[in-house]
Amino acid sequence: MGGEDDINAITKRFRDAADSVGACVVAAWPQGDHNLATAALSTEEALRAVAAIRPRLIYLVQSEFDVELEIEGYLDELGADEDDTVLRERFADLRRGAFRKNGKPCRVLFGFAVEGILHASLTETGWYEDLEAALQERTAEIQTEQAEAHAVEKFADAADIRKKALELVDHPAFNFNRPSFEKRLFLAQQLFEGCDDHALSRITTEAQNIDWAKKGGAAVRT
C-alpha cells in the first residue's frame, strides 16, 4: 500500500530484477484456469525469488486508473445498461471523488511460473484499495435493495396469480364436460386478456391444483 510514486518505484525494481537475470518481460497476465496453484508473494519475497530461481519469462503489468472503466465493471455486475441513469447516479459521489486520480498508476502485478505454480505479487495504492472497498460496499448495498424489491414483486405476482386462479376455478365452464388443460387454458385466455402466455399457464396450473385440493376436501387459502 502506498502512492503512485511507490507503484512506479516497485515497477522499476521488478524490471531491474528481471534484467539482472536476463528474463524476458511481457506486459501480460496468464488467463484461463483460475484454479492454477498460486503463491502470493510480497514485493521483497518476489525479488528474492527471482534472484534464486532466475525465471526466463516474467509477467509485469502496471495499471493506470480509469474511473469510468472501474465503475462500469460494478454496474455490469448489477445488470445496469447504458440508459440506467438511476443506478449510475448511485455511484456519482464515488466517481466525482476519484476522478482526479484518472490516469495515475494504481497497481502493479508481477509474476512468473515455475513447475506449474504461479508466483505472483500484487501492490496497490492506498487510495485505490479504499475506492475498491467503497465500490464493493455500495454494490452490496444496491444488491440487497434489488433482492428486497424482487421479493416484494415476486410476492405480489404470486398473489395476483392466486387471485386469478381462484376466479378461474369458480367459473362454470372450468369443470364442464371433463375439460382438458388446453380447454381450461383457453378459458383463462378469455377471462384474463392482459396476461401473457406464461402467466396464463401458471394461472391454469394453479387453478387445477386448487380444484384438486378442494375436491379432496382440503381447505384452500384465498
N, C-alpha and C positions, 0 to 999 in steps of 0.2 A: 504494500500500500504506500502511495506517495503521490507526487505530482507529475506533470508532463515531462519535466526535466529528468526525473527519475526513470521514466519509461525510456526516454532516449538514451540515457546512460546505460541502462541494463541491456538494451538492444545492441549498443556498441560493444559491451563486454562479451555478449554472446557471439557477435561477429568476429571479434578478436580471437575468442577461444576456438572458433571454427577454423579460422585462418591458421592458427598455431598448429593444428593437427592436419591441415590440408584437406579439410572436409568441404564437400560441395554444399552450398547453402541454397535452399529453394524457398520461395515465398508461397508456401502451400501447406496444407494440413491433411493428414490421412482421412479419407472418407470411407463410409461403408459400415463395417461391422462395429457397432458400438459396444459389443461385448469383448473387444480386444483388451487383453490384460494391460493395465496402465500403472506405471509407477509415478506418483505425483512427487515432484522434487521442488525444493526451494531454489532460489537463484544460485546460492553458493553450492548446494548439492549438485545442481545440474552442471555447473562449471567444473567441479571436481570429477564428475562422471565423464565428461568429455575428455579431460586430460588422461583419465585412466583407461577408458575404453577406446578412444580415438575412432569414433564412428566415421564412415565415409560419406554419409548423407545426413544433413541436418535440416530440419524444418524450422523456419523462423518467420513469424507473421506479426508485424506491428500494425495495430488498427487505429485509425483516426475516427474520432467520434462524429456521428451523423444523427442528430436528434430526431429527424423525421423518420429515418430508417429504423431507429431504435424503437420509437413509439409505434410505428406501423406493425412491427412484429407482435406487440401485445394486442393491438386492435384486431389483427388476424386471428389471434387466439380467442378473442371474444366474438368472432364472427361478424365484425363490422365491415361494411362495404364503403365505397368512396363517398356515397351520399349520406352516410350515417353521421350527421352533424351532432346529434345528441351525445353519442358515445365519444366522438372526437373531442367534444368540449370538456369531457370529464378529465382529459389529460392536458388541458390548456395551461394550467398553472405550472405543471412539471415541464412542459415544453418551453414556456417562457423562461423559467429558471435555468434551464440547461442550454438555451440557445447560444449563449456567449461562449460555450465550450465547443461549438461546431468546428470541426477540422483539427482539434487538438488531439495529440496522442493519448489514448485512454487505456490501452492494454498491449501486452506483448506475450506471444505464445511461442515457446521454444521446445523442441523435442527431437528425438531420434529413436529408431527401433533397433533392438538387439535381441536376437533369439526369440522373436515373437512377442516381445514386450516393448510397449511404447513408453519411453521415459520422457516425461513432459513437465514443463514448468510454466505456470501462468502468473503474470503480475498485472494488476490493475491499479489505476489511480484511486485514491480515496474517494474523490467526488463521483467517480463512475460507479464504484461499489454502492455508495449511498443512493445514487439515482436508480440503480437496478433494484435495490431494496424497496424504494418508494414506488417504482413502477409495478413491481410484483404485488405490493400491498394494495395498490389501487385496483389492479386487475382482479385480485382475490375478492375485494370488496364488491366490485361490479358483478363478478360471477355469482356471489351469494345473492345479490339482488335479482339477477336473472333467474336463478334457481327458484327463489321465492315467488317471483312473478309467474314462472312456468307452472309451479304447483297450484297457484290460485286459478290460473287459466285452465289447467287440467281438471281441477275440481268443478269449476263452472261448466266445462264442456261435458263432464260425466253427468252432472245434474241435469243438463239440457237433454242429453241422450235418454236418461231415465224417464224424464217427463214425457218426451215424445213416445217412448216405448210403451208407457202406461196408456197413453191415448190410443196408440195403435192396437193394443190388446183389447181395449174396450169397444172398438169398432165392430159392429155386427158382422162385417164381411171377413174378419180375421179368422174365424173358425167355421166359415160357411163352406159346406160341401167338401170336407177333407182337403184343405188348401195346401199347396206346396210352399217351400220357402220363396220361390220365384213369384208366386201369386201374392204372397204377403209383402214381398219387396215392392211389387207393382202397386199395392195398396198404399204403402208408405210413400211412394213417389207421388201419388195423387194427394196425399194429406200434407206432405211437407215439401212443397215445391222449391223452397230456397236451399235445400240441403244438397250437398254433392253426393256422388255415388258411395264414397267411403262412409260418410255419416249415415246414409240410408241403410247400408249393410249393417252397421253397428246397431242402429235402431231396431231393425228387424230381428237380428240375433238376440238382442236384449229382450225384445218383446216375446220371442219364442221361449226364452229361459223363464221369463215371468209367468207365461201361460203354463209351462210345465210345472213350475213350483206351485202355482195356485191350484191346479188340478190335483196335485199330490197332497194338498192340504196344508202347505206351508204358508206362513204369514209373509207377505211381501211388503217391504217398505215402500212408501210413496213419496 
